[in-house]
């Protein structure tokens, strides 16, 4: 049986004819479109996709400061050490069953899907595993790590009054002089606040009062205002070196092009709106959100907030935690980018960290180090050593 196409000259149609049966006709415009094939994949042009804020870096060359970027890399590498230390120190006897540890990737700071044992073995001086009488493997601290924890506790106790003043200043900066205790606890390592601070506040009734909201949330309130504490680090510096403080911030004035100002005139006009910053200890909630005064207030709040931190830096997650208390807006990221001389933003657009530049030397090292920072640096050194390196280190002293 054979099929054939017959072209009609009058109707310009194709006839599909089976000679063994009655003809079946299919009419359609005469076209060769059926011959067009798809473009081979190799020849297709790749669509340009917009880079996600989750992966797009804040800084590009040549604006990157390698010293600050390396600090973030170090934090990522040692995240397992810092989080596991915090979590395990709260467990009875400072131990945790290894099977349970493998499910706590977020709490212990290792990527989901990875084996926790792999990260434990990277830090043999701090963590160990042992088989219990129940036949199960358990995760615990080494003797060295237990000694380090005792040392850290002594540092916390000796600096208690200093940490109390930090919390008092945070409350004085807040809009209603009150902050939920959960927020302070969540950011406690940022300021060197001890884990049991919620219990220690009862020792200072002249400074703090704890109230309970209808939803059961405990809120820390300021009892007495201290004018001696209500002075920002920037205000103190302004008294010592006014010119340096003036050069650090920029709040350009918007003016019409018809002014036709010369460069020097423009600089002088902008200088009028540089300082003073609005004190972070004033009530910023009453300011017009989009006014220049409100922006100066928010810049001052973040500057003072960073000064209170141990390492003069904070992540977006820390700032968002106090967004309502400090009257911050969703434009904080873009606001900080404009203040290049005062702040440096590292990381990605969605997960960035802001550094207080003047707190670091040219080599990217903190100028003034809190005792807790010195302890953390020692902990990080041990975290990256093995037993042989430790013995070599101790033998050199």
N, C-alpha and C positions, 0 to 999 in steps of 0.2 A: 504494500500500500504506500502510495507517494502523495505527498502534499505539495502544492505549488501556489505561488502568489501570481495573480493576474491583475495588471494595472489597467484601469479604465481611463481612456484619454478624455472622455467627456466629464465625468464626475470627479476625476482625480482621486479615486479611492482605490484601496487595495482589497482584492477579493481572495480569501483563503479557501481554496477549493480542494475537496477530496473527491477524486474521480470515481471512487467506488460507492459513494453515497450521495445523497442530495447535497448540493452546494450549501455551505454555510458562509454567510457574508459578514465581514467585519469592516465597517467604514470608519475612517479616521483621516484627519488631514495628513497629507504626505509629509513626513518629517524624518530626519535622521537623528533626532534628539536621543533616541535609544542607544546611539553609538557613543554618547558622551560618558566618559568614565570619571570616577573620583580622582582627585589629585593624590598622587602617592604621598604617604606619610612623610617621607624624607624631604619632599619639596614644600610641604606646608610650612608656613611661617608660624613660629611659636608666638602665642599671644603674650603680650607684656602684662603680667599680673602685678597689681599694686602690692608692695611689701607690707606684711601685716605689722601693726604696732607691737605685736607680741615678740617679733624677731628683729624689727628695725632698730638699729642702734641710735641712741640719742646723738652721739658725737661721731663725726667723720673726720678723716684726715684733712688738713693737718691740725684740727682742733682738739684731738684726743690728747689727754694727759696720761701717759702710760702708768705712772705711779698710782694714780687713783683707780685705773682700770684693773691693775694687778691686785689691789686690795679686794675688789669684788671677786676676782678669780680665786683668791685665797679663801674667801668666805664660802664660796661654792664647794671648794675642795674639802674644807673642814666642817661643812654643815653637819655631817654625820657625827663628828666629835662633839660639837656644841649641843646639838639636840639630844643625843643619846646621854650625855652627861646630865642634862636637865631632867630628862624623863626617868632615867635609871636611879638617880639620887633620891627620887620620891618613892621608890618601890621598897617594900619590906626587905631588909637585909641587903639592899642594893643589888638584887638579882632579878632575872627575868627568864622564863623558859624560852629557849631558842625558837621553838615552834610558834610561840606567841609573838616573839620579836619579828619574825619574818612577815607578819601581817600588819605591823605598825610602821609602814614605810614613811608615812607623813610625820608621825611622832618622833621617829628616830632619824629622819632626814636622809633617806636613801631612795633612789628612784624605784617606782613601782615595777615589779617584774624581775628585779634583781635579787640575788641571794644576799641576805644580811651577813652571812658568814664571810663573804668576800670583803666587806667593809671592815669587819672586826679584825681580820688578819692584817689589814693595812696599818693598824695601830696597836702593835703587840705590847707596847709599854703601858697602855691605858686600859685595854679591854682583854678579857680572857673568856674562854668557854671551858666548862668542866661537866663531867657526867655525875649526876646526883644518884643517891641510893634508889630513887624511883626508876632509874634506867634512862631518864630523859637528860638531854643536853641543856645546860643553863648558861646564860650570859651574865657576866659580872665585871666588877672593877678589879684591876690589879692592886697590889699593895701601894705602888707608887701613886696610882690614881686616888686611892683612899687618903693618902697623905696630902695630896694636892687639894682635895675637897676640904680637909681640915684647915689647910692654910687659907683657902678662899673664905671659909666661914669666919676665920679670925679677922681677915681684911674687912668683911662685911660689918662685923661688930664694931671695929675701930672707926669706921666711917659712917656710923649710923646717923649722927647729928648732921653730917654733910648731906646725906640722902634726905633727911627730914626737910632741910632747907630747900632742896631741889623740888620736892613735892609741894611745899608751901608756895614756891614761885610759880609752879604750874597752875596751882589753884588761883593765885592772884592774877594770872594771865587769862584765865577762863572767863567767859562772859558773865556767868552767874556765881562765880567763886565756888563751884562744885563740879566734881568729876566722878563718874562711876568708878568704884574700886576695881572693877573688872578691866577697865581700860588701862589703868595704871599698872595692874598686874601683867597684862598682856605685853606691855612695853617695858617691863621692869629691867631687862638686861640692857636696854638702851641707855639707862641712867645709872646702872649699878645698884638698883634697888633690890634688897633681899627678897627671896621667895616668900618669906613669912611676914612681909611688911603689913599685910592686912590685919595680922594679929598684934603687931607692934604699935599701931597707931593709938591704941588705948593707953599707951604710956605718956601720950602728949595731949591731954585734954585742953591745954591752953592754945593749941595750934589747930587741932582737928576735931571734927564731930562726924559721926557716922549715922546717917538716916537710912531708913528702909522704904523704898517706893512700894506702891500698891502691887506691882508685879514681883515683889520680893528682891528687887535689885538693890544692892547696898551702894550708897553714894557717899563719897568723902567730901565734907564741906569745910571751908575755911572759917575759923573762929575769930581770929584777930588779924587785922591788916597791919603789916610792918612796913613803914615807909623806907626803912633802910634796905629792905630786900627788893623794893619796887624800883630798882635802878638797873637798867639793862647794861650788858657788857659793852654795847656800842656807845651808850651815853657816857660811860666811864672813859672809854677810849677817845670820845669826841673832846672831852675836857683836856686830855693830854696832847692829842695831835688832831686838831680840827681839820687841817688840809687833807690829811690822809683819809679821814672819814668822809669828807665831801667827795673825794675822787672815786670812792668805792661804789656808789650807787648812781643810777641814771634814771631820771624821770623826764624825758624830753617833753617840751611844751608843743602842743599842736597849734600852729598858727597859719594864716593864709599866705599863699605865695605872693600876694601883692605887697607884702611887707618888704620883700627883696632885701633880706638881711645879709650882711657880710658874715664871714665865718666866725670872727671874734664876737660879733653881736649875738649870733645864734648861740655860741657857747655860754656867753654871759646870761642870756635869757634862760637857757636850760639849767644853769647853775642855781638860779633863783628857786627852782623847784626840786633841788636835790636833797637838801636837808633843811630842817631836822626831820628825821623819820618820826612818825607818830609813835609815842611810847607804847610798847606791847602791854604795859600794865594799865593802860586806859581802857575804857569800855568801847571796843570796836563794833559791838553789835548795834550801836546807835548811829553809826556812820552810813552815809549813802553808799551802797555796795559798789557802784560804778564810779565813784569819785576818786580823784587823785589822792585825797587824804586817806581814803579807805585802802587804797593799794599800798601806800606807804606804811599803813598800820600792819597789813598782812605781811609785807616784806620784813618789817621789824619783828613781828611775832615769830616768823620762821627763823630769823637770825638768832633771836634769843633762845628759841627752842633748841637749835643746834648747839648753842653754847652750853646748854645744860646737859647735853649728851656726853657720854664718855669719850667717844672718838670723833666728836664734832661732825657727825653725819647721821642721816636717817633715810629710810626708804619711804616710798609713796605710801606703803601700808601703815607706817607709823604716823604719818601726817593725816591720813584719812581717819585714823582712829580718833583724832581730836578735831575733826573738821567742824563740828557744831560748837564745841567749846571755844575755838579760836576764830570763829566766823570766817573760815576759809571758803573758797569757791572752787568750782570744777576747773577753773582756769589757772590753778596754782602752777601747773607744769609750765605753761607759756609765760607766766609772770616771772618765774625763776630764770627761764632762759634769757630774759632780757637783762638780767643782772649778772653779766659775765664776770665782772671783777670781784664780786662777792661770793658767788656760788659756782660750783661745777656739778653738772648732772652727768651721771654715768649709767651704763646699763641700756635697757631698751625703752621705747616710748611707753610701754605698758607697765614695765617693772623697773623703774629707775630709782637711783639713790642720789641724794643731794649732799655735797660736801661743802663745808665752810672753808674756803680756800686759805684765808689768812691764818687758820689754825695749824696749817701744815707748812713745813719748810720746803725749799726747792727740791729736796730729794724725796718728797712725798711722805715724810715721817712727821708724826705729831710733835709739835713743839713742847707742849706741856702734857705729860702723861699721868693720868690718875693711877693710883696703886692697883686698881682693878685691871687697868689696861696692861700694866707690866706683868701682872699675873697671867692674863690671857695670852700674852706673847710667849711666856714660858710654857704654858700648856700647849700652844701650837707647835713649839719646837719639839717637845716630847712626842707629840702626835705624829710627827714626820720622821721619828727615829726608830731604829731597832735596838736590840739589847747591846750589840757590839758597839754601835755608835754612842750609846749612853755611857758605856764603860770607858770609851776613849775620851768622852767629854769630861767625866768625873776625874779621870787620871791626870788631866791637864791642869787641874786646880790644886 
